[in-house]
């Protein structure tokens, strides 16, 4: 179990998602997990996130809504999957 679960709802943010995820990966604190949920993106946001999942499967959980459900629903899905003692929030 990670100390901190970082939750991130992602939607049509393929151009900025790598910068957001890379900023987490380069933190000096390393006891974390990243829980991403794609909210039915119409661009390649999910593919970008999947590339990070494939590279860091021990650190990342990737969920996907079948349709756009909105940020509240998406973040609640992230919270359900989070296992950390603390929760942090990040945007893509």
Backbone as CSV, one residue per row, in Angstrom:
resi,resn,N_x,N_y,N_z,CA_x,CA_y,CA_z,C_x,C_y,C_z
1,UNK,0.844,-1.191,0.000,0.000,0.000,0.000,0.884,1.247,0.000
2,UNK,0.583,2.145,-0.911,1.317,3.400,-0.998,0.865,4.351,0.113
3,UNK,1.754,5.211,0.521,1.423,6.221,1.534,0.445,7.254,0.958
4,UNK,0.678,7.665,-0.299,-0.142,8.695,-0.932,-0.711,8.163,-2.245
5,UNK,-2.011,8.294,-2.411,-2.658,8.024,-3.690,-2.920,9.362,-4.360
6,UNK,-2.393,9.522,-5.547,-2.616,10.738,-6.325,-3.710,10.412,-7.331
7,UNK,-4.819,11.128,-7.259,-5.920,10.860,-8.172,-5.957,11.934,-9.258
8,UNK,-6.235,11.485,-10.485,-6.244,12.405,-11.612,-7.328,11.984,-12.603
9,UNK,-8.345,12.817,-12.738,-9.319,12.639,-13.799,-8.732,13.233,-15.066
10,UNK,-8.787,12.476,-16.148,-8.191,12.960,-17.397,-9.234,12.960,-18.503
11,UNK,-9.273,14.043,-19.279,-10.236,14.172,-20.368,-9.652,15.083,-21.446
12,UNK,-9.418,14.529,-22.601,-8.907,15.285,-23.753,-7.708,16.163,-23.388
13,UNK,-6.751,15.575,-22.703,-5.574,16.328,-22.254,-4.278,15.686,-22.744
14,UNK,-4.325,15.015,-23.881,-3.143,14.323,-24.397,-1.913,15.225,-24.510
15,UNK,-2.057,16.485,-24.946,-0.851,17.316,-25.074,-0.177,17.663,-23.746
16,UNK,-0.945,17.754,-22.658,-0.380,18.169,-21.370,-0.187,17.026,-20.391
17,UNK,-0.760,15.877,-20.673,-0.688,14.746,-19.745,0.736,14.273,-19.460
18,UNK,1.609,14.166,-20.472,2.982,13.744,-20.153,3.676,14.668,-19.163
19,UNK,3.499,15.954,-19.302,4.131,16.894,-18.366,3.602,16.689,-16.949
20,UNK,2.294,16.460,-16.829,1.695,16.258,-15.508,2.212,14.964,-14.867
21,UNK,2.220,13.881,-15.623,2.687,12.601,-15.070,4.179,12.643,-14.790
22,UNK,4.947,13.236,-15.693,6.395,13.339,-15.476,6.709,14.136,-14.211
23,UNK,5.900,15.150,-13.907,6.148,15.937,-12.695,5.962,15.082,-11.439
24,UNK,5.063,14.121,-11.500,4.874,13.204,-10.368,6.034,12.219,-10.294
25,UNK,6.431,11.698,-11.435,7.513,10.713,-11.481,8.843,11.274,-10.975
26,UNK,9.038,12.574,-11.098,10.321,13.171,-10.703,10.319,13.734,-9.285
27,UNK,9.245,13.518,-8.533,9.218,13.965,-7.141,10.249,13.190,-6.319
28,UNK,10.756,13.809,-5.290,11.706,13.119,-4.421,10.996,12.127,-3.491
29,UNK,9.731,12.387,-3.162,8.943,11.457,-2.361,8.501,10.321,-3.279
30,UNK,8.769,9.095,-2.890,8.535,7.984,-3.814,7.452,6.992,-3.373
31,UNK,6.857,7.177,-2.211,5.862,6.229,-1.713,4.457,6.665,-2.140
32,UNK,4.177,6.526,-3.425,2.908,6.973,-3.978,2.415,6.008,-5.047
33,UNK,1.134,6.145,-5.340,0.525,5.492,-6.492,-0.263,6.563,-7.234
34,UNK,-0.358,6.432,-8.527,-1.119,7.372,-9.352,-2.332,6.635,-9.895
35,UNK,-3.517,7.171,-9.601,-4.757,6.586,-10.090,-5.352,7.544,-11.117
36,UNK,-5.349,7.100,-12.365,-5.869,7.897,-13.472,-7.202,7.318,-13.926
37,UNK,-8.141,8.192,-14.275,-9.383,7.731,-14.881,-9.675,8.604,-16.093
38,UNK,-9.675,7.972,-17.267,-10.026,8.686,-18.504,-11.552,8.793,-18.576
39,UNK,-12.022,10.011,-18.770,-13.463,10.280,-18.736,-14.059,10.322,-20.146
40,UNK,-13.780,9.280,-20.923,-14.366,9.194,-22.264,-13.744,10.155,-23.258
41,UNK,-12.446,10.345,-23.182,-11.753,11.278,-24.083,-11.971,10.905,-25.550
42,UNK,-11.955,11.935,-26.392,-12.084,11.728,-27.836,-10.755,11.921,-28.549
43,UNK,-9.714,12.264,-27.818,-8.366,12.343,-28.395,-7.580,11.118,-27.915
44,UNK,-6.279,11.156,-27.952,-5.494,9.978,-27.561,-5.013,10.031,-26.107
45,UNK,-5.778,10.694,-25.241,-5.443,10.772,-23.823,-5.264,9.386,-23.210
46,UNK,-6.189,8.480,-23.480,-6.094,7.147,-22.897,-4.822,6.441,-23.366
47,UNK,-4.477,6.572,-24.628,-3.264,5.930,-25.162,-2.013,6.482,-24.490
48,UNK,-1.979,7.775,-24.241,-0.837,8.375,-23.545,-0.734,7.800,-22.136
49,UNK,-1.856,7.761,-21.434,-1.870,7.211,-20.069,-1.481,5.731,-20.076
50,UNK,-1.959,4.988,-21.049,-1.643,3.562,-21.151,-0.149,3.346,-21.362
51,UNK,0.494,4.247,-22.103,1.944,4.159,-22.276,2.686,4.281,-20.952
52,UNK,2.227,5.164,-20.096,2.831,5.301,-18.760,2.517,4.089,-17.900
53,UNK,1.295,3.573,-17.975,0.942,2.367,-17.228,1.846,1.204,-17.630
54,UNK,2.074,1.055,-18.916,2.930,-0.031,-19.398,4.360,0.108,-18.889
55,UNK,4.800,1.343,-18.740,6.169,1.609,-18.284,6.307,1.518,-16.763
56,UNK,5.260,1.871,-16.033,5.291,1.910,-14.561,4.086,1.168,-13.967
57,UNK,3.931,-0.116,-14.251,2.728,-0.824,-13.784,2.629,-0.942,-12.265
58,UNK,3.745,-0.844,-11.571,3.715,-0.948,-10.108,3.293,0.369,-9.447
59,UNK,3.255,1.461,-10.207,2.938,2.773,-9.639,1.599,3.341,-10.122
60,UNK,1.079,2.826,-11.241,-0.068,3.462,-11.887,-1.240,2.498,-12.008
61,UNK,-2.427,3.039,-11.716,-3.695,2.358,-11.963,-4.425,3.210,-13.002
62,UNK,-4.929,2.572,-14.052,-5.624,3.298,-15.118,-7.037,2.758,-15.268
63,UNK,-8.003,3.649,-15.116,-9.420,3.332,-15.280,-9.942,4.081,-16.501
64,UNK,-11.098,3.665,-16.995,-11.678,4.363,-18.145,-13.197,4.317,-18.067
65,UNK,-13.816,5.488,-18.157,-15.270,5.562,-18.246,-15.671,5.287,-19.694
66,UNK,-16.768,4.554,-19.892,-17.236,4.272,-21.248,-17.702,5.533,-21.957
67,UNK,-18.290,6.448,-21.202,-18.731,7.729,-21.748,-18.293,8.828,-20.791
68,UNK,-18.391,10.052,-21.229,-18.042,11.192,-20.392,-19.054,11.309,-19.269
69,UNK,-18.565,11.178,-18.033,-19.440,11.183,-16.856,-19.259,12.440,-16.006
70,UNK,-18.261,13.236,-16.307,-18.008,14.433,-15.520,-16.930,14.201,-14.472
71,UNK,-16.350,15.291,-14.017,-15.214,15.221,-13.108,-15.559,14.582,-11.768
72,UNK,-16.708,14.915,-11.182,-17.054,14.347,-9.867,-17.129,12.830,-9.920
73,UNK,-17.830,12.303,-10.892,-17.947,10.848,-11.033,-16.573,10.222,-11.260
74,UNK,-15.786,10.851,-12.111,-14.467,10.327,-12.460,-13.541,10.292,-11.251
75,UNK,-13.523,11.356,-10.478,-12.676,11.386,-9.287,-13.169,10.391,-8.232
76,UNK,-14.473,10.201,-8.130,-14.996,9.197,-7.196,-14.549,7.795,-7.599
77,UNK,-14.481,7.524,-8.899,-13.946,6.228,-9.349,-12.487,6.083,-8.936
78,UNK,-11.733,7.159,-9.074,-10.332,7.132,-8.644,-10.231,6.841,-7.154
79,UNK,-11.062,7.505,-6.373,-11.044,7.296,-4.920,-11.352,5.850,-4.554
80,UNK,-12.262,5.230,-5.278,-12.595,3.830,-5.009,-11.398,2.911,-5.227
81,UNK,-10.543,3.257,-6.178,-9.380,2.420,-6.496,-8.157,2.771,-5.654
82,UNK,-8.168,3.947,-5.031,-7.015,4.407,-4.258,-6.846,3.575,-2.987
83,UNK,-5.586,3.284,-2.658,-5.300,2.493,-1.458,-4.385,3.226,-0.476
84,UNK,-3.980,4.439,-0.812,-3.055,5.175,0.037,-3.681,5.650,1.333
85,UNK,-2.813,5.929,2.283,-3.267,6.504,3.550,-3.764,7.927,3.347
86,UNK,-3.135,8.639,2.430,-3.503,10.012,2.090,-3.859,10.078,0.613
87,UNK,-4.651,11.091,0.254,-5.047,11.301,-1.140,-4.619,12.699,-1.545
88,UNK,-3.991,12.777,-2.710,-3.629,14.072,-3.307,-4.345,14.167,-4.648
89,UNK,-4.518,15.356,-5.139,-5.231,15.613,-6.377,-4.312,16.263,-7.377
90,UNK,-4.423,15.856,-8.635,-3.619,16.430,-9.709,-4.478,16.541,-10.947
91,UNK,-4.205,17.534,-11.766,-4.895,17.691,-13.039,-3.967,17.331,-14.184
92,UNK,-4.561,16.851,-15.270,-3.791,16.501,-16.455,-3.556,17.688,-17.335
